[in-house]
């Protein structure tokens, strides 16, 4: 069964706990409140039953069933369709896991469709039920509470990514070119996905705090959305800064790798030059012919050997001064 929780609320109080969706639909008219139905990966038939009762738009239902949507807000008449991308930082594997939750919000109902364990909507419901004044403001209060939970959960994710970036900065001058490059690329990908989850929320929450359909948002709920928007701006700014830091780290790393490779080439070339000089002298004077007068000198060969040593020493001293050796 995919129904996680199912309740009727009136004046901020939970009045009924229907055992079936049919019972929910019947009680909703009697209580004159609103229903909050929480579904976890519903089947097409189960979601369609809810859609038929609340006249949900087929395109929104299709998106909820398909999943893999970006964060967005769409309006179909008096019903809002909101997609959120909650995130969880896994410290054990140093990666970010992204979930997805869809909300159908009308005047008398909220239908939440989970596609992951995050966010913990049961905890959101408990907090709301402990604040009847807020819950009495209707389905928009539920939407605010879910949004607030998702954005608050972004904070530990941002902290985890920041810690990973700090580790990369510490390793930047310690070598390990291949592994460090791979880690920077992987972390950049995590940050990009986090950006895709957070950036669209600026428009979503900005629109929510202004108007709901053709009606002005309740003042307290609007203040709540404004607070969420402020937190979202902070998260987005931090994530953008992370992206810039990683780009700079990659550029610096590649520069250092290039310099290291350049130094290695200089060392190899220097040793080749040092060895070339005595090799040249040895090659010339080691030829098997007799028409070089110095070969008949008493100290001809010792002088040739000395010349090789001197030339090698001079080149070695020059390259050492230049820092190539």
C-alpha positions as CSV (number, residue, x, y, z in Angstrom):
1,X,0.0,0.0,0.0
2,X,1.5,3.3,-1.0
3,X,-0.6,5.6,1.2
4,X,1.8,6.6,4.0
5,X,-0.6,8.9,5.8
6,X,-4.1,10.1,5.2
7,X,-5.9,12.7,7.3
8,X,-8.6,15.4,7.3
9,X,-7.8,18.7,9.0
10,X,-10.3,21.4,10.1
11,X,-9.4,24.6,11.9
12,X,-5.8,23.4,12.4
13,X,-6.8,20.1,14.0
14,X,-6.6,16.6,12.7
15,X,-10.2,15.4,12.8
16,X,-10.2,12.1,11.0
17,X,-7.9,9.3,9.9
18,X,-9.7,7.7,7.0
19,X,-8.7,4.1,6.3
20,X,-9.4,4.4,2.6
21,X,-9.2,7.1,0.0
22,X,-13.0,6.7,-0.7
23,X,-13.6,7.5,3.0
24,X,-11.4,10.5,2.7
25,X,-13.3,11.9,-0.2
26,X,-16.6,11.5,1.7
27,X,-15.5,13.1,4.9
28,X,-13.8,16.0,3.2
29,X,-17.2,17.5,2.3
30,X,-18.6,17.0,5.8
31,X,-15.7,18.5,7.7
32,X,-15.2,21.5,5.5
33,X,-11.5,21.4,6.0
34,X,-8.8,20.0,3.8
35,X,-7.2,16.6,3.2
36,X,-3.5,15.7,3.2
37,X,-2.8,12.5,1.4
38,X,0.8,11.3,1.4
39,X,1.7,8.7,-1.2
40,X,4.9,6.8,-1.8
41,X,5.6,5.8,-5.4
42,X,1.9,5.2,-6.2
43,X,0.9,3.0,-9.0
44,X,-0.8,4.6,-12.0
45,X,-4.1,3.3,-10.9
46,X,-3.8,4.6,-7.3
47,X,-2.7,8.1,-8.4
48,X,-5.4,8.2,-11.1
49,X,-8.0,7.5,-8.4
50,X,-6.8,10.6,-6.5
51,X,-6.6,12.6,-9.8
52,X,-10.2,11.8,-10.8
53,X,-11.5,12.9,-7.4
54,X,-9.6,16.2,-7.2
55,X,-9.7,16.8,-11.0
56,X,-5.9,16.9,-11.3
57,X,-4.6,17.8,-14.7
58,X,-3.4,14.8,-16.8
59,X,-0.1,16.4,-17.7
60,X,0.7,17.0,-14.0
61,X,-0.3,13.4,-13.2
62,X,1.9,12.1,-16.0
63,X,4.9,14.1,-14.7
64,X,4.3,12.7,-11.1
65,X,4.3,9.2,-12.4
66,X,7.3,9.6,-14.7
67,X,9.5,11.4,-12.2
68,X,12.9,12.9,-13.0
69,X,11.5,16.4,-13.2
70,X,13.3,19.6,-12.5
71,X,12.1,21.8,-9.6
72,X,9.2,23.8,-10.8
73,X,5.8,25.3,-10.1
74,X,2.9,24.9,-12.6
75,X,-0.7,26.0,-12.3
76,X,-3.7,24.2,-13.6
77,X,-6.7,26.2,-12.8
78,X,-7.0,26.4,-8.9
79,X,-4.5,23.6,-8.5
80,X,-0.7,24.1,-8.1
81,X,1.7,21.4,-9.1
82,X,5.1,21.7,-7.4
83,X,8.2,19.6,-7.9
84,X,11.0,19.7,-5.4
85,X,14.4,18.0,-5.5
86,X,15.4,17.2,-1.9
87,X,19.0,16.2,-1.3
88,X,21.0,14.2,1.3
89,X,24.8,14.2,1.7
90,X,26.2,10.8,2.3
91,X,29.4,11.3,4.3
92,X,30.4,7.6,4.0
93,X,30.8,7.8,0.2
94,X,31.2,11.6,0.0
95,X,28.3,12.0,-2.5
96,X,25.0,13.8,-2.7
97,X,21.8,11.7,-3.2
98,X,18.9,13.5,-4.8
99,X,15.3,12.6,-4.3
100,X,12.0,14.0,-5.7
101,X,8.7,15.0,-4.2
102,X,5.6,16.2,-6.0
103,X,2.8,18.2,-4.5
104,X,-0.7,18.8,-5.8
105,X,-2.1,21.7,-3.8
106,X,-5.7,22.9,-4.1
107,X,-8.2,24.8,-1.9
108,X,-9.3,21.7,0.0
109,X,-6.4,19.2,-0.5
110,X,-2.7,18.5,-0.6
111,X,-1.4,15.3,-2.3
112,X,2.2,14.6,-1.8
113,X,3.9,12.0,-4.0
114,X,7.3,10.8,-2.7
115,X,9.9,9.2,-4.9
116,X,12.6,8.9,-2.3
117,X,13.0,8.7,1.5
118,X,13.9,12.4,1.6
119,X,12.4,14.6,2.8
120,X,10.9,13.1,6.0
121,X,7.3,14.3,5.4
122,X,6.1,12.4,8.6
123,X,8.3,14.8,10.6
124,X,6.9,17.7,8.7
125,X,3.3,16.6,9.5
126,X,4.2,16.2,13.2
127,X,5.6,19.7,13.3
128,X,2.5,21.2,11.6
129,X,0.1,19.3,13.8
130,X,2.0,20.8,16.8
131,X,1.3,24.3,15.4
132,X,-2.5,24.4,14.9
133,X,-2.4,28.2,14.2
134,X,-0.3,27.6,11.2
135,X,-2.0,24.4,10.1
136,X,-5.4,26.3,10.2
137,X,-4.2,28.4,7.3
138,X,-4.8,25.5,5.0
139,X,-3.0,23.7,2.2
140,X,-0.6,26.6,1.6
141,X,0.7,26.1,5.1
142,X,1.5,22.5,4.2
143,X,3.3,23.6,1.0
144,X,5.3,26.1,3.0
145,X,6.3,23.5,5.6
146,X,7.5,21.0,3.0
147,X,9.4,23.7,1.2
148,X,11.0,24.8,4.4
149,X,12.1,21.2,5.2
150,X,13.6,20.7,1.8
151,X,15.6,23.9,1.9
152,X,16.7,23.3,5.5
153,X,18.0,19.9,4.4
154,X,20.2,21.6,1.8
155,X,22.3,23.2,4.6
156,X,24.1,19.9,5.6
157,X,24.6,19.1,1.9
158,X,26.3,22.5,1.4
159,X,28.4,21.9,4.5
160,X,29.5,18.4,3.2
161,X,30.4,19.8,-0.2
162,X,32.4,22.6,1.4
163,X,34.4,20.1,3.5
164,X,35.2,18.1,0.3
165,X,36.4,21.3,-1.4
166,X,38.6,22.1,1.6
167,X,40.2,18.7,1.3
168,X,40.9,19.2,-2.4
169,X,42.5,22.6,-1.7
170,X,44.8,20.8,0.9
171,X,45.7,18.2,-1.6
172,X,46.3,20.6,-4.5
173,X,50.0,21.0,-4.0
174,X,50.7,17.4,-2.9
175,X,50.7,15.7,-6.3
176,X,48.6,12.7,-7.3
177,X,47.6,14.2,-10.6
178,X,45.2,11.5,-11.9
179,X,43.3,10.9,-8.7
180,X,43.0,14.6,-7.8
181,X,41.7,15.5,-11.3
182,X,39.1,12.7,-11.1
183,X,38.0,13.9,-7.7
184,X,37.7,17.5,-8.8
185,X,35.6,16.4,-11.8
186,X,33.3,14.2,-9.7
187,X,32.8,16.9,-7.1
188,X,32.1,19.5,-9.9
189,X,29.4,17.2,-11.2
190,X,27.8,16.9,-7.7
191,X,27.8,20.7,-7.4
192,X,26.2,21.1,-10.8
193,X,23.4,18.7,-9.9
194,X,23.0,20.6,-6.7
195,X,22.7,23.8,-8.7
196,X,20.0,22.3,-10.8
197,X,18.0,21.4,-7.7
198,X,18.4,24.8,-6.0
199,X,18.4,27.5,-8.7
200,X,14.8,26.9,-9.9
201,X,13.5,27.3,-6.4
202,X,14.3,31.0,-6.5
203,X,11.5,31.5,-9.1
204,X,9.2,28.9,-7.5
205,X,9.3,30.4,-4.0
206,X,9.4,34.0,-5.3
207,X,6.1,33.4,-7.1
208,X,4.5,31.5,-4.2
209,X,5.1,34.3,-1.7
210,X,3.3,36.8,-4.0
211,X,0.1,35.1,-5.0
212,X,-1.7,31.8,-4.9
213,X,-3.9,31.5,-8.0
214,X,-6.0,34.6,-8.1
215,X,-5.9,35.1,-4.3
216,X,-3.3,36.9,-2.2
217,X,-1.3,34.6,0.0
218,X,-2.1,34.6,3.7
219,X,0.1,37.1,5.5
220,X,1.8,34.5,7.8
221,X,2.3,32.0,5.1
222,X,3.7,34.7,2.8
223,X,6.2,35.6,5.6
224,X,7.1,31.9,5.7
225,X,7.7,31.8,2.0
226,X,9.8,34.9,2.3
227,X,12.0,33.3,4.9
228,X,12.4,30.2,2.7
229,X,13.3,32.4,-0.2
230,X,16.0,34.1,1.9
231,X,17.5,30.7,2.8
232,X,17.3,29.6,-0.8
233,X,19.3,32.7,-1.9
234,X,22.0,31.8,0.7
235,X,22.2,28.3,-0.5
236,X,22.3,29.3,-4.2
237,X,25.1,31.8,-3.5
238,X,27.1,29.2,-1.6
239,X,26.7,26.6,-4.4
240,X,27.7,29.2,-7.1
241,X,30.8,30.0,-5.0
242,X,31.6,26.2,-4.8
243,X,31.4,26.0,-8.6
244,X,33.8,28.8,-9.0
245,X,36.2,27.4,-6.4
246,X,36.3,24.0,-8.2
247,X,36.9,25.6,-11.6
248,X,39.8,27.6,-10.1
249,X,41.1,24.4,-8.4
250,X,41.1,22.5,-11.6
251,X,42.8,25.3,-13.5
252,X,45.5,25.5,-10.8
253,X,45.9,21.8,-10.7
254,X,46.4,21.5,-14.4
255,X,48.9,24.4,-14.3
256,X,50.9,22.7,-11.6
257,X,50.8,19.4,-13.5
258,X,52.0,21.2,-16.6
259,X,54.8,22.8,-14.7
260,X,55.9,19.5,-13.2
261,X,55.9,17.9,-16.6
262,X,57.9,20.8,-18.0
263,X,60.4,20.5,-15.2
264,X,60.8,16.8,-15.9
265,X,61.4,17.5,-19.6
266,X,64.1,20.1,-18.6
267,X,65.8,17.6,-16.4
268,X,65.9,15.0,-19.1
269,X,67.1,17.4,-21.7
270,X,69.8,18.7,-19.3
271,X,71.2,15.3,-18.6
272,X,71.1,14.5,-22.3
273,X,73.1,17.6,-23.0
274,X,75.6,16.8,-20.3
275,X,76.1,13.3,-21.6
276,X,76.2,14.5,-25.2
277,X,79.4,16.5,-24.7
278,X,81.7,13.6,-23.5
279,X,80.0,11.3,-25.9
280,X,80.9,13.6,-28.8
281,X,84.5,13.9,-27.7
282,X,84.8,10.1,-27.1
283,X,83.3,9.4,-30.4
284,X,85.7,11.6,-32.3
285,X,88.8,10.4,-30.6
286,X,87.7,6.8,-30.6
287,X,87.6,6.6,-34.3
288,X,89.8,4.1,-35.9
289,X,92.1,6.4,-38.1
290,X,95.6,7.7,-37.7
291,X,95.6,11.2,-39.3
292,X,94.8,13.2,-36.1
293,X,98.2,14.5,-34.7
294,X,97.0,14.8,-31.1
295,X,96.5,11.0,-31.1
296,X,100.3,10.6,-31.2
297,X,100.9,13.0,-28.2
298,X,102.0,11.4,-25.0
299,X,99.0,12.9,-23.2
300,X,96.6,12.9,-26.1
301,X,94.1,10.5,-24.8
302,X,94.3,11.7,-21.2
303,X,93.6,15.2,-22.4
304,X,90.6,14.0,-24.4
305,X,89.2,12.3,-21.3
306,X,89.9,15.5,-19.3
307,X,88.1,17.6,-21.9
308,X,85.1,15.3,-21.6
309,X,85.0,15.7,-17.9
310,X,85.4,19.5,-18.0
311,X,82.7,19.9,-20.6
312,X,80.3,17.7,-18.6
313,X,81.1,19.6,-15.4
314,X,80.5,23.0,-17.0
315,X,77.2,22.0,-18.4
316,X,76.2,20.5,-15.1
317,X,77.0,23.7,-13.3
318,X,75.1,25.8,-15.8
319,X,71.9,23.7,-15.6
320,X,72.1,23.6,-11.8
321,X,72.1,27.4,-11.6
322,X,69.1,27.5,-13.9
323,X,67.3,25.1,-11.6
324,X,66.9,22.4,-14.2
325,X,68.6,19.8,-12.2
